[in-house]
Each structure stands twice: as structure tokens, then as C-alpha cells.
């Protein structure tokens, strides 16, 4: 059975990422409100980045949502590449995935 290219799966993954992002945004707003918007920012010269801190640790559930967000976006990229291979008349394999490199 031939597979037709389509972006339905890509869009579903992006929608899931949007849900995670909305949850995290709501949680961020609640945390800042609970701490009276006390955010301390400082420049980390060793890293060359600004670091922002609040007085409370973020809820553990944030890590789960951040992981789901990253997984959904990575899955959307993989699914997009799969669909591009199909659209060009190719046959995707288990190795068909979006290249992600640290460098």
C-alpha cells in the first residue's frame, strides 16, 4: 500500500507542543505572581549568558512538560522529513530522521 504524503501528523505534533508551551507559560506566570515577580538577573561572564533566578524552585511537572515539548517538536521534524521523502517519490526507512547535531 502506497503512502500519500501529508502534514496531518506534523500538525498534530505541533499542536501538542503548543499545548505544552501554553501550560508552561501559565505556570511561569503563576510562579512569578507567587514570588511577587522577584526575578534576579545577572550576567555570567564565564558562560557569556544572562542567568535569571526566582526565589522558589519551579515545580517538578515543568520538567515533564519541557520534555514533552522537545519530544513533540523533534517528532514533528522527523515526521516532516518522512513526508518530504514520500513527496519526492522515495521510500523512508527507520533511519529517516531530521539530523540534530550538537556542533
matplotlib code that plots the C-alpha trace (Angstrom):
import matplotlib.pyplot as plt

x = [0.0, 1.5, 1.6, 0.5, 2.5, 0.6, 1.2, -1.5, 1.0, 3.3, 0.5, -0.7, 2.8, 3.0, -0.4, 0.8, 3.9, 1.7, -0.3, 2.9, 4.1, 0.7, 0.9, 4.4, 3.5, 0.6, 2.8, 5.6, 3.1, 1.7, 5.3, 6.2, 2.9, 3.5, 7.1, 6.0, 7.8, 11.1, 13.4, 17.1, 19.2, 22.9, 25.4, 27.5, 30.8, 32.2, 29.2, 28.6, 24.9, 22.4, 21.0, 17.7, 16.6, 13.5, 13.3, 11.3, 12.2, 10.0, 7.5, 8.8, 6.0, 7.8, 10.5, 7.9, 6.2, 9.6, 10.5, 7.1, 7.6, 11.0, 9.9, 6.8, 8.9, 11.6, 8.9, 7.4, 10.7, 11.2, 7.7, 8.2, 11.3, 9.5, 6.8, 9.3, 10.9, 7.5, 6.7, 9.9, 9.0, 11.4, 10.9, 11.6, 13.3, 13.8, 16.9, 14.8, 15.0, 15.9, 19.6, 20.3, 23.9, 25.5, 28.1]
y = [0.0, 3.3, 6.2, 9.6, 12.5, 14.7, 17.0, 15.8, 14.1, 17.1, 19.4, 17.1, 17.1, 20.9, 21.3, 19.1, 21.3, 24.3, 22.8, 22.1, 25.7, 27.1, 25.1, 26.2, 29.8, 29.6, 28.0, 30.6, 33.4, 31.8, 31.3, 34.9, 36.1, 33.9, 35.3, 38.9, 38.9, 38.8, 37.7, 38.3, 38.6, 38.5, 38.2, 35.0, 36.1, 32.5, 31.3, 34.6, 34.4, 36.1, 33.9, 34.7, 33.2, 33.3, 32.6, 29.3, 26.2, 25.6, 22.7, 19.2, 19.0, 21.6, 19.1, 16.7, 19.4, 20.6, 17.1, 16.6, 19.9, 18.9, 15.4, 16.8, 19.3, 16.7, 14.3, 17.0, 17.5, 13.7, 13.4, 16.3, 14.7, 11.4, 13.3, 15.1, 11.7, 10.4, 13.6, 13.2, 9.6, 8.0, 5.3, 6.4, 3.9, 3.6, 5.8, 8.6, 11.3, 15.0, 15.5, 17.0, 17.8, 19.3, 21.2]
z = [0.0, -1.1, 1.5, 0.4, 1.7, 4.2, 7.1, 9.4, 11.8, 11.7, 12.7, 15.5, 17.0, 16.7, 18.4, 21.2, 21.5, 21.6, 24.5, 26.5, 25.8, 26.9, 30.1, 30.8, 30.1, 32.6, 35.2, 34.7, 35.2, 38.4, 39.8, 39.1, 40.7, 43.8, 44.2, 43.7, 40.4, 42.2, 39.5, 39.8, 36.7, 36.4, 33.6, 33.9, 32.4, 32.2, 30.2, 28.4, 29.2, 31.4, 34.2, 35.8, 39.1, 41.2, 44.9, 44.5, 42.6, 39.6, 40.0, 39.1, 36.5, 34.4, 33.5, 32.2, 30.0, 28.8, 27.8, 26.0, 24.2, 23.0, 22.0, 20.1, 18.2, 17.4, 16.3, 14.1, 12.3, 11.9, 10.5, 8.2, 6.8, 6.3, 4.4, 2.2, 1.3, 0.3, -1.7, -3.7, -4.5, -2.1, 0.5, 4.1, 6.3, 10.1, 9.6, 8.1, 10.7, 11.0, 11.6, 15.0, 15.9, 19.0, 16.9]

ax = plt.figure().add_subplot(projection="3d")
ax.plot(x, y, z, "-o")
ax.set_aspect("equal")
plt.show()
